[in-house]
Amino acid sequence: MSEAEHVSVTACPDGPLLVRGPVVILDEHGDEVSRQRATVALCRCGLSSRAPWCDGSHKVANRPRDEGLSAQAQPR
């Protein structure tokens, strides 16, 4: 696999998942979500108004590290 084809996912502490590389992101209906950048930040807290993209709402929520998604904070 070449560097151009390499995909990585990094969980930011208390923040989003950074997805780097050529991946297809699907919404809850299985439809492809258009992405404009090679690296995108995916919301993990479920509070983003731009889901599936992170909008920084986790900073206000103060979700404790490594808690993951709670039942009430599932993405839309």
The first five atom37 places (N, CA, C, CB, O) and aatype in JSON, in Angstrom:
{
  "aatype": [12, 15, 6, 0, 6, 8, 19, 15, 19, 16, 0, 4, 14, 3, 7, 14, 10, 10, 19, 1, 7, 14, 19, 19, 9, 10, 3, 6, 8, 7, 3, 6, 19, 15, 1, 5, 1, 0, 16, 19, 0, 10, 4, 1, 4, 7, 10, 15, 15, 1, 0, 14, 17, 4, 3, 7, 15, 8, 11, 19, 0, 2, 1, 14, 1, 3, 6, 7, 10, 15, 0, 5, 0, 5, 14, 1],
  "atom_mask": [
    [1, 1, 1, 1, 1],
    [1, 1, 1, 1, 1],
    [1, 1, 1, 1, 1],
    [1, 1, 1, 1, 1],
    [1, 1, 1, 1, 1],
    [1, 1, 1, 1, 1],
    [1, 1, 1, 1, 1],
    [1, 1, 1, 1, 1],
    [1, 1, 1, 1, 1],
    [1, 1, 1, 1, 1],
    [1, 1, 1, 1, 1],
    [1, 1, 1, 1, 1],
    [1, 1, 1, 1, 1],
    [1, 1, 1, 1, 1],
    [1, 1, 1, 0, 1],
    [1, 1, 1, 1, 1],
    [1, 1, 1, 1, 1],
    [1, 1, 1, 1, 1],
    [1, 1, 1, 1, 1],
    [1, 1, 1, 1, 1],
    [1, 1, 1, 0, 1],
    [1, 1, 1, 1, 1],
    [1, 1, 1, 1, 1],
    [1, 1, 1, 1, 1],
    [1, 1, 1, 1, 1],
    [1, 1, 1, 1, 1],
    [1, 1, 1, 1, 1],
    [1, 1, 1, 1, 1],
    [1, 1, 1, 1, 1],
    [1, 1, 1, 0, 1],
    [1, 1, 1, 1, 1],
    [1, 1, 1, 1, 1],
    [1, 1, 1, 1, 1],
    [1, 1, 1, 1, 1],
    [1, 1, 1, 1, 1],
    [1, 1, 1, 1, 1],
    [1, 1, 1, 1, 1],
    [1, 1, 1, 1, 1],
    [1, 1, 1, 1, 1],
    [1, 1, 1, 1, 1],
    [1, 1, 1, 1, 1],
    [1, 1, 1, 1, 1],
    [1, 1, 1, 1, 1],
    [1, 1, 1, 1, 1],
    [1, 1, 1, 1, 1],
    [1, 1, 1, 0, 1],
    [1, 1, 1, 1, 1],
    [1, 1, 1, 1, 1],
    [1, 1, 1, 1, 1],
    [1, 1, 1, 1, 1],
    [1, 1, 1, 1, 1],
    [1, 1, 1, 1, 1],
    [1, 1, 1, 1, 1],
    [1, 1, 1, 1, 1],
    [1, 1, 1, 1, 1],
    [1, 1, 1, 0, 1],
    [1, 1, 1, 1, 1],
    [1, 1, 1, 1, 1],
    [1, 1, 1, 1, 1],
    [1, 1, 1, 1, 1],
    [1, 1, 1, 1, 1],
    [1, 1, 1, 1, 1],
    [1, 1, 1, 1, 1],
    [1, 1, 1, 1, 1],
    [1, 1, 1, 1, 1],
    [1, 1, 1, 1, 1],
    [1, 1, 1, 1, 1],
    [1, 1, 1, 0, 1],
    [1, 1, 1, 1, 1],
    [1, 1, 1, 1, 1],
    [1, 1, 1, 1, 1],
    [1, 1, 1, 1, 1],
    [1, 1, 1, 1, 1],
    [1, 1, 1, 1, 1],
    [1, 1, 1, 1, 1],
    [1, 1, 1, 1, 1]
  ],
  "atom_positions": [
    [[0.86, -1.17, 0.0], [0.0, 0.0, 0.0], [0.9, 1.23, 0.0], [-0.97, 0.0, 1.23], [1.81, 1.34, 0.82]],
    [[0.65, 2.15, -0.91], [1.45, 3.37, -0.99], [1.01, 4.35, 0.09], [1.34, 4.02, -2.39], [-0.06, 4.19, 0.67]],
    [[1.84, 5.36, 0.34], [1.5, 6.39, 1.33], [0.21, 7.1, 0.96], [2.66, 7.41, 1.46], [-0.57, 7.49, 1.83]],
    [[-0.03, 7.28, -0.35], [-1.25, 7.96, -0.82], [-2.49, 7.13, -0.49], [-1.17, 8.21, -2.33], [-3.58, 7.7, -0.37]],
    [[-2.36, 5.82, -0.35], [-3.49, 4.95, -0.05], [-3.63, 4.66, 1.44], [-3.36, 3.66, -0.81], [-4.6, 4.03, 1.86]],
    [[-2.68, 5.1, 2.24], [-2.67, 4.82, 3.66], [-3.83, 5.54, 4.37], [-1.33, 5.22, 4.28], [-4.08, 6.72, 4.12]],
    [[-4.52, 4.81, 5.23], [-5.61, 5.37, 6.02], [-5.26, 5.22, 7.48], [-6.97, 4.67, 5.7], [-4.79, 4.17, 7.92]],
    [[-5.49, 6.29, 8.25], [-5.29, 6.2, 9.69], [-6.45, 6.9, 10.4], [-3.93, 6.83, 10.11], [-7.03, 7.86, 9.9]],
    [[-6.76, 6.4, 11.59], [-7.78, 6.99, 12.44], [-7.15, 7.22, 13.79], [-9.07, 6.07, 12.54], [-6.64, 6.29, 14.41]],
    [[-7.19, 8.48, 14.24], [-6.6, 8.86, 15.52], [-7.69, 9.38, 16.44], [-5.48, 9.91, 15.32], [-8.4, 10.32, 16.08]],
    [[-7.82, 8.79, 17.62], [-8.77, 9.28, 18.61], [-8.1, 10.38, 19.41], [-9.26, 8.13, 19.55], [-7.15, 10.14, 20.15]],
    [[-8.6, 11.6, 19.26], [-8.07, 12.73, 20.02], [-8.61, 12.67, 21.44], [-8.43, 14.09, 19.34], [-9.81, 12.46, 21.62]],
    [[-7.77, 12.85, 22.44], [-8.26, 12.81, 23.82], [-9.37, 13.85, 24.02], [-7.1, 13.07, 24.8], [-9.18, 15.03, 23.72]],
    [[-10.5, 13.41, 24.52], [-11.65, 14.27, 24.77], [-12.13, 15.0, 23.52], [-11.3, 15.29, 25.83], [-12.73, 16.07, 23.62]],
    [[-11.89, 14.42, 22.34], [-12.28, 15.09, 21.11], [-12.68, 14.13, 20.01], [0.0, 0.0, 0.0], [-13.1, 13.01, 20.28]],
    [[-12.54, 14.58, 18.77], [-13.03, 13.81, 17.63], [-12.09, 12.69, 17.21], [-13.25, 14.71, 16.47], [-11.0, 12.51, 17.76]],
    [[-12.54, 11.93, 16.23], [-11.68, 10.98, 15.53], [-11.14, 11.7, 14.3], [-12.46, 9.66, 15.13], [-11.91, 12.22, 13.49]],
    [[-9.82, 11.74, 14.16], [-9.21, 12.31, 12.96], [-9.01, 11.18, 11.97], [-7.86, 13.03, 13.29], [-8.32, 10.21, 12.27]],
    [[-9.61, 11.31, 10.81], [-9.53, 10.29, 9.77], [-8.7, 10.87, 8.63], [-10.96, 9.87, 9.27], [-9.03, 11.89, 8.04]],
    [[-7.6, 10.17, 8.34], [-6.69, 10.61, 7.28], [-6.64, 9.56, 6.19], [-5.27, 10.89, 7.83], [-6.51, 8.37, 6.48]],
    [[-6.74, 9.98, 4.96], [-6.6, 9.06, 3.85], [-7.87, 8.87, 3.06], [0.0, 0.0, 0.0], [-8.91, 9.44, 3.39]],
    [[-7.79, 8.06, 2.02], [-8.9, 7.88, 1.09], [-9.94, 6.88, 1.6], [-8.38, 7.42, -0.25], [-9.93, 5.7, 1.22]],
    [[-10.82, 7.34, 2.44], [-11.91, 6.49, 2.94], [-13.25, 7.06, 2.49], [-11.85, 6.37, 4.49], [-13.37, 8.25, 2.21]],
    [[-14.23, 6.19, 2.42], [-15.59, 6.62, 2.12], [-16.34, 6.66, 3.44], [-16.29, 5.65, 1.08], [-16.33, 5.69, 4.19]],
    [[-16.98, 7.78, 3.72], [-17.76, 7.93, 4.95], [-19.23, 7.89, 4.56], [-17.4, 9.27, 5.71], [-19.68, 8.61, 3.67]],
    [[-19.97, 7.03, 5.25], [-21.39, 6.83, 4.97], [-22.24, 7.37, 6.1], [-21.7, 5.35, 4.73], [-21.85, 7.3, 7.27]],
    [[-23.42, 7.92, 5.76], [-24.34, 8.38, 6.79], [-25.18, 7.2, 7.29], [-25.25, 9.51, 6.25], [-24.94, 6.06, 6.9]],
    [[-26.15, 7.48, 8.15], [-26.95, 6.42, 8.76], [-27.82, 5.67, 7.75], [-27.82, 7.0, 9.83], [-28.34, 4.6, 8.07]],
    [[-27.97, 6.23, 6.55], [-28.76, 5.59, 5.5], [-27.89, 4.85, 4.49], [-29.61, 6.61, 4.78], [-28.4, 4.26, 3.54]],
    [[-26.58, 4.88, 4.69], [-25.66, 4.23, 3.78], [-25.26, 5.08, 2.59], [0.0, 0.0, 0.0], [-24.6, 4.6, 1.67]],
    [[-25.65, 6.37, 2.62], [-25.28, 7.29, 1.55], [-23.93, 7.92, 1.83], [-26.35, 8.38, 1.38], [-23.62, 8.24, 2.98]],
    [[-23.14, 8.09, 0.81], [-21.81, 8.67, 0.97], [-21.91, 10.14, 1.37], [-20.99, 8.53, -0.32], [-22.69, 10.9, 0.8]],
    [[-21.1, 10.52, 2.36], [-21.03, 11.9, 2.81], [-19.85, 12.54, 2.1], [-20.88, 11.99, 4.38], [-18.72, 12.06, 2.18]],
    [[-20.11, 13.62, 1.4], [-19.06, 14.31, 0.65], [-18.04, 14.92, 1.61], [-19.66, 15.41, -0.26], [-18.4, 15.53, 2.61]],
    [[-16.78, 14.73, 1.28], [-15.72, 15.34, 2.09], [-14.82, 16.15, 1.18], [-14.9, 14.25, 2.86], [-14.55, 15.77, 0.04]],
    [[-14.37, 17.28, 1.69], [-13.59, 18.23, 0.9], [-12.11, 18.18, 1.22], [-14.11, 19.62, 1.11], [-11.31, 18.81, 0.54]],
    [[-11.72, 17.44, 2.26], [-10.33, 17.42, 2.72], [-9.83, 15.99, 2.85], [-10.2, 18.15, 4.06], [-10.61, 15.04, 2.99]],
    [[-8.51, 15.85, 2.8], [-7.89, 14.53, 2.97], [-7.96, 14.07, 4.43], [-6.43, 14.55, 2.5], [-7.99, 12.87, 4.69]],
    [[-8.0, 15.02, 5.37], [-8.13, 14.72, 6.8], [-9.41, 15.36, 7.3], [-6.89, 15.24, 7.61], [-9.64, 16.55, 7.09]],
    [[-10.25, 14.58, 7.98], [-11.5, 15.1, 8.52], [-11.61, 14.71, 9.99], [-12.72, 14.56, 7.73], [-11.02, 13.73, 10.44]],
    [[-12.38, 15.51, 10.75], [-12.62, 15.24, 12.16], [-14.06, 14.78, 12.33], [-12.32, 16.49, 13.04], [-14.99, 15.53, 12.03]],
    [[-14.24, 13.55, 12.8], [-15.57, 13.0, 13.02], [-15.97, 13.15, 14.48], [-15.61, 11.51, 12.6], [-15.2, 12.84, 15.39]],
    [[-17.18, 13.62, 14.69], [-17.7, 13.84, 16.04], [-17.83, 12.51, 16.79], [-19.07, 14.56, 15.98], [-18.3, 11.52, 16.23]],
    [[-17.42, 12.5, 18.07], [-17.62, 11.33, 18.94], [-18.58, 11.63, 20.06], [-16.3, 10.85, 19.51], [-19.1, 10.7, 20.69]],
    [[-18.85, 12.92, 20.34], [-19.68, 13.26, 21.5], [-21.17, 13.26, 21.17], [-19.28, 14.61, 22.05], [-22.0, 13.2, 22.07]],
    [[-21.52, 13.34, 19.88], [-22.92, 13.36, 19.48], [-23.58, 14.71, 19.59], [0.0, 0.0, 0.0], [-24.79, 14.82, 19.4]],
    [[-22.81, 15.76, 19.88], [-23.38, 17.09, 20.09], [-23.19, 18.03, 18.91], [-22.78, 17.7, 21.31], [-23.71, 19.15, 18.92]],
    [[-22.45, 17.62, 17.91], [-22.12, 18.5, 16.79], [-23.36, 18.89, 15.99], [-21.11, 17.83, 15.88], [-24.22, 18.05, 15.71]],
    [[-23.43, 20.16, 15.61], [-24.52, 20.61, 14.74], [-24.16, 20.37, 13.28], [-24.81, 22.11, 14.98], [-24.97, 20.64, 12.39]],
    [[-22.96, 19.87, 13.03], [-22.49, 19.59, 11.67], [-22.23, 18.09, 11.46], [-21.22, 20.39, 11.36], [-21.44, 17.73, 10.59]],
    [[-22.86, 17.24, 12.24], [-22.6, 15.81, 12.18], [-22.63, 15.31, 10.75], [-23.63, 15.04, 13.02], [-23.49, 15.74, 9.98]],
    [[-21.73, 14.43, 10.36], [-20.82, 13.69, 11.22], [-19.54, 14.42, 11.58], [-20.48, 12.41, 10.57], [-18.69, 13.88, 12.29]],
    [[-19.39, 15.65, 11.1], [-18.15, 16.4, 11.34], [-18.15, 17.03, 12.73], [-17.97, 17.49, 10.27], [-19.2, 17.41, 13.25]],
    [[-16.99, 17.12, 13.32], [-16.82, 17.76, 14.63], [-16.94, 19.27, 14.46], [-15.44, 17.38, 15.27], [-16.38, 19.84, 13.52]],
    [[-17.66, 19.92, 15.37], [-17.74, 21.38, 15.36], [-17.2, 21.99, 16.65], [-19.18, 21.82, 15.16], [-17.35, 23.19, 16.89]],
    [[-16.56, 21.17, 17.48], [-15.97, 21.66, 18.73], [-16.92, 21.62, 19.92], [0.0, 0.0, 0.0], [-16.55, 22.06, 21.01]],
    [[-18.14, 21.12, 19.75], [-19.11, 21.07, 20.85], [-18.61, 20.27, 22.04], [-20.41, 20.48, 20.37], [-19.03, 20.52, 23.16]],
    [[-17.7, 19.31, 21.81], [-17.16, 18.5, 22.9], [-16.42, 19.35, 23.93], [-16.22, 17.42, 22.34], [-16.33, 18.99, 25.1]],
    [[-15.89, 20.49, 23.49], [-15.16, 21.37, 24.41], [-16.1, 21.94, 25.46], [-14.47, 22.51, 23.63], [-15.69, 22.15, 26.61]],
    [[-17.34, 22.2, 25.08], [-18.33, 22.74, 26.01], [-18.89, 21.62, 26.89], [-19.47, 23.43, 25.24], [-19.18, 21.83, 28.07]],
    [[-19.03, 20.43, 26.32], [-19.63, 19.3, 27.04], [-18.72, 18.75, 28.12], [-19.97, 18.2, 26.06], [-19.2, 18.16, 29.09]],
    [[-17.4, 18.93, 27.97], [-16.43, 18.42, 28.95], [-16.58, 16.93, 29.19], [-16.58, 19.16, 30.25], [-16.56, 16.48, 30.34]],
    [[-16.74, 16.16, 28.12], [-16.86, 14.7, 28.23], [-15.56, 14.14, 28.77], [-17.22, 14.06, 26.85], [-14.5, 14.4, 28.19]],
    [[-15.59, 13.37, 29.85], [-14.36, 12.8, 30.4], [-13.66, 11.89, 29.41], [-14.66, 12.04, 31.68], [-14.31, 11.2, 28.62]],
    [[-12.34, 11.88, 29.45], [-11.52, 11.06, 28.56], [-11.89, 9.58, 28.65], [-10.05, 11.24, 28.9], [-12.2, 9.07, 29.73]],
    [[-11.87, 8.91, 27.51], [-12.09, 7.47, 27.37], [-13.5, 7.02, 27.77], [-11.1, 6.72, 28.2], [-13.73, 5.83, 27.94]],
    [[-14.42, 7.93, 27.91], [-15.79, 7.55, 28.25], [-16.5, 6.94, 27.05], [-16.57, 8.75, 28.77], [-17.37, 6.08, 27.21]],
    [[-16.13, 7.37, 25.85], [-16.81, 6.88, 24.66], [-18.17, 7.52, 24.53], [0.0, 0.0, 0.0], [-18.44, 8.55, 25.15]],
    [[-19.02, 6.92, 23.73], [-20.35, 7.46, 23.52], [-21.31, 6.9, 24.56], [-20.85, 7.15, 22.11], [-21.39, 5.69, 24.74]],
    [[-22.03, 7.77, 25.22], [-23.04, 7.32, 26.17], [-24.33, 7.04, 25.4], [-23.27, 8.37, 27.29], [-24.45, 7.42, 24.24]],
    [[-25.27, 6.41, 26.03], [-26.54, 6.08, 25.38], [-27.28, 7.34, 24.97], [-27.41, 5.24, 26.32], [-27.99, 7.32, 23.96]],
    [[-27.15, 8.44, 25.72], [-27.86, 9.65, 25.38], [-27.1, 10.53, 24.41], [-28.17, 10.42, 26.62], [-27.65, 11.52, 23.92]],
    [[-25.86, 10.22, 24.1], [-25.08, 11.06, 23.2], [-24.72, 10.33, 21.91], [-23.82, 11.54, 23.89], [-23.62, 10.49, 21.38]],
    [[-25.64, 9.52, 21.42], [-25.4, 8.81, 20.17], [-25.5, 9.79, 19.01], [-26.4, 7.64, 19.99], [-26.34, 10.69, 19.04]],
    [[-24.65, 9.64, 17.99], [-24.73, 10.54, 16.83], [-26.08, 10.45, 16.15], [-23.62, 10.21, 15.83], [-26.75, 9.42, 16.21]],
    [[-26.45, 11.52, 15.51], [-27.74, 11.57, 14.81], [-27.65, 10.83, 13.51], [-28.18, 13.0, 14.56], [-28.63, 10.75, 12.78]]
  ]
}
